[in-house]
Amino acid sequence: MKNRRSFIKTSALAGASLPLFNIGVAGASANGKVNHASFGASGQAFSDISRMVRSEHFNLVAVAEVDDSRLAKVLELFPDVKVYKDWRVLLDKEHKNLDSVNVSTPDHMHAPMAVTAMNMGLHVYGQKPLAHDLYETRRMAEIAKERKLVTQMGIQLSSSTYERLAVKMIQDGVIGKVKEVHIFSNKNWGDPLPRPDKIDPVPATLDWDLWCGAGPKVPYIDNYYHPSLWRKRLDYGTGTLGDMGCHIYSPMFGAMGLKAPISVKSIGGVPNAHNWALDEKFEYVFPGNAYTEGATLKVTWTDGAQKPPQDIQALFGDKMPQQGGIFIGTEGVLLAPHMTLPVPYPREKFAEYRYPKFPARDHYMDFIDAVRGENVKPIADFADYAGPLTETVLLGALSSRFPNETLEWDAANLRFKNNDAANQFIRRTYRKGWKVNGLS
């Protein structure tokens, strides 16, 4: 296929401009093809497919897409792919022909799709955040472990040399023991306005009932949910923290092994009846360990107009990024911008610092190769990494419903110790007619 060959060549050339991010293609193997299906055909789903196709072992068998208007790009790349509107029908008809799937849809459908596929023995590449609520996230991690499946969450920068450098620098003690952490994003997936009191005609290309899926069936409002603004809506997305938190918290998790916080407190924006808030700020407290100065570690998230303290921003001048993490240590400060090189400060102190070298990794190829049986463990697997990371992110989002309250977290029992009202949001109820084995 000329289009596919041209696409792979173009993708490889574009990636060549990122010398610290490996995009190499796996070599030939006797293990054969990975027969794969995608839940979603456009947007993030197409982005995931377009990176997996760089492997000569990748074979896209089918896609499930609720909106026919979003099929053009995947059909151009894979003109022979089977297309289904209902992902459940796809799995029913194709699961015996499949090895793996990617779940690249709005957040509210991550768990139903992934768990159904895992129950069929399929390996899963799942987009961030792993799920819409804490119970779903915990169950996805447990099921992946029980069934010994290959899994990978779509936080591709966790495999990049940039993030792995930040992890190694912290673990090597370049900035000493970590005293506090500030994590921040300029994005603002919130909406303070009430939901419009109107109903628009559903486009002929869209199955709105399937789009709503396990979430509530709400009136269709043009460009309010679909195709991208669902991130702002409580029932379908997880706000700015859900969108970017799994990415930007990842270096801290990878470096320090902080699996679960002791408490979380929201001191920023507050969601309304239907939408996540703008300008969020969350304060987490984690138990200390060998990498921290004290018995506990305070980690602060800010987004939108909320920013890290001005005196901390001033350390970096015009190098202050729009998104990233700041690790304040006993011997210095590490600035870890999202998607670029981590830098230790003050610069004069670290003028002679030389970055360590280690082999590059590829987030997508690791997944494909692991599915093929090669001896590689994806860096953001559900059980050990993506599950605990997503739980921390979703704890912050949930806490925004209870502003200025310190919520004490009991990770072992998946509950808050001091707020029964908050416990009601740990697990959502699927709408009538939706039942998923292992979740419902």
BELCOR-V907922 format. One record per residue. N is the residue number from 1. SS is DSSP state (~ for helix, > for strand, _ for the rest). BURIAL is 1 if it has 16 or more other ideal C-beta (glycine too) atoms within 10 Angstrom, else 0. Layout:
n=N ss=SS burial=BURIAL
n=N ss=SS burial=BURIAL
This chain:
n=1 ss=_ burial=0
n=2 ss=~ burial=0
n=3 ss=~ burial=0
n=4 ss=~ burial=0
n=5 ss=~ burial=0
n=6 ss=~ burial=0
n=7 ss=~ burial=1
n=8 ss=~ burial=1
n=9 ss=~ burial=0
n=10 ss=~ burial=0
n=11 ss=~ burial=1
n=12 ss=~ burial=0
n=13 ss=~ burial=0
n=14 ss=~ burial=0
n=15 ss=~ burial=1
n=16 ss=_ burial=0
n=17 ss=_ burial=0
n=18 ss=_ burial=0
n=19 ss=_ burial=0
n=20 ss=_ burial=0
n=21 ss=_ burial=1
n=22 ss=_ burial=1
n=23 ss=_ burial=1
n=24 ss=_ burial=0
n=25 ss=_ burial=1
n=26 ss=_ burial=1
n=27 ss=_ burial=0
n=28 ss=_ burial=0
n=29 ss=_ burial=0
n=30 ss=_ burial=0
n=31 ss=_ burial=0
n=32 ss=_ burial=0
n=33 ss=_ burial=0
n=34 ss=> burial=1
n=35 ss=> burial=1
n=36 ss=> burial=1
n=37 ss=> burial=1
n=38 ss=> burial=1
n=39 ss=> burial=1
n=40 ss=_ burial=1
n=41 ss=_ burial=1
n=42 ss=_ burial=1
n=43 ss=_ burial=0
n=44 ss=~ burial=1
n=45 ss=~ burial=1
n=46 ss=~ burial=1
n=47 ss=~ burial=0
n=48 ss=~ burial=1
n=49 ss=~ burial=1
n=50 ss=~ burial=1
n=51 ss=~ burial=1
n=52 ss=~ burial=1
n=53 ss=_ burial=1
n=54 ss=_ burial=1
n=55 ss=_ burial=1
n=56 ss=_ burial=0
n=57 ss=_ burial=1
n=58 ss=> burial=1
n=59 ss=> burial=1
n=60 ss=> burial=1
n=61 ss=> burial=1
n=62 ss=> burial=1
n=63 ss=> burial=1
n=64 ss=> burial=1
n=65 ss=_ burial=1
n=66 ss=_ burial=1
n=67 ss=> burial=1
n=68 ss=~ burial=0
n=69 ss=~ burial=0
n=70 ss=~ burial=1
n=71 ss=_ burial=1
n=72 ss=~ burial=0
n=73 ss=~ burial=1
n=74 ss=~ burial=1
n=75 ss=~ burial=0
n=76 ss=~ burial=0
n=77 ss=~ burial=1
n=78 ss=_ burial=1
n=79 ss=_ burial=0
n=80 ss=_ burial=0
n=81 ss=_ burial=1
n=82 ss=> burial=0
n=83 ss=> burial=0
n=84 ss=> burial=1
n=85 ss=_ burial=0
n=86 ss=_ burial=0
n=87 ss=~ burial=1
n=88 ss=~ burial=0
n=89 ss=~ burial=0
n=90 ss=~ burial=1
n=91 ss=~ burial=1
n=92 ss=~ burial=0
n=93 ss=~ burial=0
n=94 ss=~ burial=1
n=95 ss=~ burial=1
n=96 ss=~ burial=0
n=97 ss=~ burial=0
n=98 ss=_ burial=1
n=99 ss=_ burial=1
n=100 ss=> burial=1
n=101 ss=> burial=1
n=102 ss=> burial=1
n=103 ss=> burial=1
n=104 ss=_ burial=1
n=105 ss=_ burial=1
n=106 ss=_ burial=1
n=107 ss=~ burial=1
n=108 ss=~ burial=1
n=109 ss=~ burial=1
n=110 ss=~ burial=1
n=111 ss=~ burial=1
n=112 ss=~ burial=1
n=113 ss=~ burial=1
n=114 ss=~ burial=1
n=115 ss=~ burial=1
n=116 ss=~ burial=1
n=117 ss=~ burial=1
n=118 ss=~ burial=1
n=119 ss=~ burial=1
n=120 ss=_ burial=0
n=121 ss=_ burial=0
n=122 ss=_ burial=1
n=123 ss=> burial=1
n=124 ss=> burial=1
n=125 ss=> burial=1
n=126 ss=> burial=1
n=127 ss=_ burial=1
n=128 ss=_ burial=1
n=129 ss=_ burial=1
n=130 ss=_ burial=1
n=131 ss=_ burial=1
n=132 ss=_ burial=1
n=133 ss=_ burial=1
n=134 ss=~ burial=1
n=135 ss=~ burial=1
n=136 ss=~ burial=1
n=137 ss=~ burial=1
n=138 ss=~ burial=1
n=139 ss=~ burial=1
n=140 ss=~ burial=1
n=141 ss=~ burial=1
n=142 ss=~ burial=0
n=143 ss=~ burial=1
n=144 ss=~ burial=1
n=145 ss=~ burial=0
n=146 ss=~ burial=0
n=147 ss=_ burial=0
n=148 ss=_ burial=0
n=149 ss=_ burial=1
n=150 ss=_ burial=1
n=151 ss=> burial=1
n=152 ss=> burial=1
n=153 ss=> burial=1
n=154 ss=_ burial=1
n=155 ss=_ burial=1
n=156 ss=~ burial=1
n=157 ss=~ burial=1
n=158 ss=~ burial=1
n=159 ss=~ burial=1
n=160 ss=_ burial=1
n=161 ss=~ burial=1
n=162 ss=~ burial=1
n=163 ss=~ burial=1
n=164 ss=~ burial=1
n=165 ss=~ burial=1
n=166 ss=~ burial=1
n=167 ss=~ burial=1
n=168 ss=~ burial=1
n=169 ss=~ burial=1
n=170 ss=~ burial=1
n=171 ss=~ burial=0
n=172 ss=_ burial=0
n=173 ss=_ burial=0
n=174 ss=_ burial=1
n=175 ss=_ burial=1
n=176 ss=_ burial=0
n=177 ss=_ burial=1
n=178 ss=> burial=1
n=179 ss=> burial=1
n=180 ss=> burial=1
n=181 ss=> burial=1
n=182 ss=> burial=1
n=183 ss=> burial=1
n=184 ss=> burial=1
n=185 ss=> burial=1
n=186 ss=_ burial=1
n=187 ss=_ burial=1
n=188 ss=_ burial=1
n=189 ss=_ burial=1
n=190 ss=_ burial=1
n=191 ss=_ burial=1
n=192 ss=_ burial=0
n=193 ss=_ burial=0
n=194 ss=_ burial=0
n=195 ss=_ burial=1
n=196 ss=_ burial=0
n=197 ss=_ burial=0
n=198 ss=_ burial=0
n=199 ss=_ burial=0
n=200 ss=_ burial=0
n=201 ss=_ burial=0
n=202 ss=_ burial=0
n=203 ss=_ burial=0
n=204 ss=_ burial=0
n=205 ss=_ burial=0
n=206 ss=> burial=1
n=207 ss=_ burial=0
n=208 ss=~ burial=1
n=209 ss=~ burial=0
n=210 ss=~ burial=1
n=211 ss=~ burial=1
n=212 ss=~ burial=1
n=213 ss=_ burial=1
n=214 ss=_ burial=1
n=215 ss=_ burial=1
n=216 ss=_ burial=0
n=217 ss=_ burial=0
n=218 ss=_ burial=1
n=219 ss=_ burial=0
n=220 ss=_ burial=1
n=221 ss=_ burial=0
n=222 ss=_ burial=0
n=223 ss=_ burial=0
n=224 ss=_ burial=1
n=225 ss=_ burial=1
n=226 ss=_ burial=1
n=227 ss=_ burial=0
n=228 ss=_ burial=0
n=229 ss=~ burial=1
n=230 ss=~ burial=1
n=231 ss=~ burial=1
n=232 ss=~ burial=1
n=233 ss=> burial=1
n=234 ss=_ burial=1
n=235 ss=_ burial=1
n=236 ss=_ burial=1
n=237 ss=_ burial=1
n=238 ss=_ burial=1
n=239 ss=~ burial=1
n=240 ss=~ burial=1
n=241 ss=~ burial=1
n=242 ss=~ burial=1
n=243 ss=~ burial=1
n=244 ss=~ burial=1
n=245 ss=~ burial=1
n=246 ss=~ burial=1
n=247 ss=~ burial=1
n=248 ss=~ burial=1
n=249 ss=~ burial=1
n=250 ss=~ burial=1
n=251 ss=~ burial=1
n=252 ss=~ burial=1
n=253 ss=~ burial=1
n=254 ss=~ burial=1
n=255 ss=~ burial=1
n=256 ss=~ burial=1
n=257 ss=_ burial=0
n=258 ss=_ burial=1
n=259 ss=_ burial=1
n=260 ss=_ burial=0
n=261 ss=> burial=1
n=262 ss=> burial=1
n=263 ss=> burial=1
n=264 ss=> burial=1
n=265 ss=> burial=1
n=266 ss=> burial=1
n=267 ss=_ burial=1
n=268 ss=_ burial=1
n=269 ss=_ burial=1
n=270 ss=_ burial=1
n=271 ss=_ burial=1
n=272 ss=_ burial=0
n=273 ss=_ burial=0
n=274 ss=_ burial=1
n=275 ss=> burial=1
n=276 ss=_ burial=1
n=277 ss=_ burial=1
n=278 ss=_ burial=1
n=279 ss=_ burial=1
n=280 ss=_ burial=1
n=281 ss=> burial=1
n=282 ss=> burial=1
n=283 ss=> burial=1
n=284 ss=> burial=1
n=285 ss=> burial=1
n=286 ss=> burial=1
n=287 ss=> burial=0
n=288 ss=_ burial=1
n=289 ss=_ burial=0
n=290 ss=_ burial=0
n=291 ss=_ burial=1
n=292 ss=> burial=1
n=293 ss=_ burial=0
n=294 ss=_ burial=0
n=295 ss=_ burial=0
n=296 ss=> burial=0
n=297 ss=> burial=1
n=298 ss=> burial=1
n=299 ss=> burial=1
n=300 ss=> burial=1
n=301 ss=> burial=1
n=302 ss=> burial=1
n=303 ss=> burial=1
n=304 ss=_ burial=1
n=305 ss=_ burial=0
n=306 ss=_ burial=1
n=307 ss=_ burial=1
n=308 ss=_ burial=1
n=309 ss=_ burial=0
n=310 ss=~ burial=0
n=311 ss=~ burial=0
n=312 ss=~ burial=1
n=313 ss=~ burial=0
n=314 ss=_ burial=0
n=315 ss=_ burial=1
n=316 ss=_ burial=1
n=317 ss=~ burial=0
n=318 ss=~ burial=0
n=319 ss=~ burial=0
n=320 ss=_ burial=1
n=321 ss=_ burial=1
n=322 ss=_ burial=0
n=323 ss=_ burial=1
n=324 ss=> burial=1
n=325 ss=> burial=1
n=326 ss=> burial=1
n=327 ss=> burial=1
n=328 ss=> burial=1
n=329 ss=> burial=1
n=330 ss=_ burial=0
n=331 ss=_ burial=0
n=332 ss=_ burial=1
n=333 ss=> burial=1
n=334 ss=> burial=1
n=335 ss=> burial=1
n=336 ss=> burial=1
n=337 ss=> burial=1
n=338 ss=_ burial=1
n=339 ss=_ burial=0
n=340 ss=_ burial=0
n=341 ss=_ burial=0
n=342 ss=_ burial=1
n=343 ss=> burial=1
n=344 ss=> burial=1
n=345 ss=> burial=1
n=346 ss=_ burial=0
n=347 ss=_ burial=0
n=348 ss=_ burial=0
n=349 ss=_ burial=0
n=350 ss=_ burial=1
n=351 ss=_ burial=0
n=352 ss=_ burial=0
n=353 ss=_ burial=0
n=354 ss=_ burial=0
n=355 ss=_ burial=0
n=356 ss=_ burial=0
n=357 ss=_ burial=0
n=358 ss=_ burial=0
n=359 ss=_ burial=0
n=360 ss=_ burial=0
n=361 ss=_ burial=1
n=362 ss=_ burial=1
n=363 ss=~ burial=1
n=364 ss=~ burial=1
n=365 ss=~ burial=1
n=366 ss=~ burial=1
n=367 ss=~ burial=1
n=368 ss=~ burial=1
n=369 ss=~ burial=1
n=370 ss=~ burial=1
n=371 ss=~ burial=1
n=372 ss=_ burial=1
n=373 ss=_ burial=0
n=374 ss=_ burial=0
n=375 ss=_ burial=0
n=376 ss=_ burial=1
n=377 ss=_ burial=0
n=378 ss=_ burial=1
n=379 ss=_ burial=1
n=380 ss=_ burial=1
n=381 ss=_ burial=1
n=382 ss=~ burial=1
n=383 ss=~ burial=1
n=384 ss=~ burial=1
n=385 ss=~ burial=1
n=386 ss=~ burial=1
n=387 ss=~ burial=1
n=388 ss=~ burial=1
n=389 ss=~ burial=1
n=390 ss=~ burial=1
n=391 ss=~ burial=1
n=392 ss=~ burial=1
n=393 ss=~ burial=1
n=394 ss=~ burial=1
n=395 ss=~ burial=1
n=396 ss=~ burial=1
n=397 ss=~ burial=1
n=398 ss=~ burial=1
n=399 ss=~ burial=1
n=400 ss=_ burial=1
n=401 ss=_ burial=1
n=402 ss=_ burial=1
n=403 ss=_ burial=0
n=404 ss=_ burial=0
n=405 ss=_ burial=1
n=406 ss=> burial=0
n=407 ss=> burial=1
n=408 ss=> burial=1
n=409 ss=> burial=1
n=410 ss=> burial=0
n=411 ss=~ burial=1
n=412 ss=~ burial=0
n=413 ss=~ burial=0
n=414 ss=_ burial=1
n=415 ss=> burial=0
n=416 ss=> burial=1
n=417 ss=_ burial=0
n=418 ss=_ burial=0
n=419 ss=_ burial=1
n=420 ss=~ burial=0
n=421 ss=~ burial=0
n=422 ss=~ burial=1
n=423 ss=~ burial=1
n=424 ss=_ burial=0
n=425 ss=_ burial=1
n=426 ss=_ burial=1
n=427 ss=_ burial=0
n=428 ss=_ burial=1
n=429 ss=_ burial=0
n=430 ss=_ burial=1
n=431 ss=_ burial=0
n=432 ss=_ burial=0
n=433 ss=_ burial=0
n=434 ss=_ burial=0
n=435 ss=_ burial=0
n=436 ss=_ burial=1
n=437 ss=_ burial=0
n=438 ss=_ burial=1
n=439 ss=_ burial=1
n=440 ss=_ burial=0
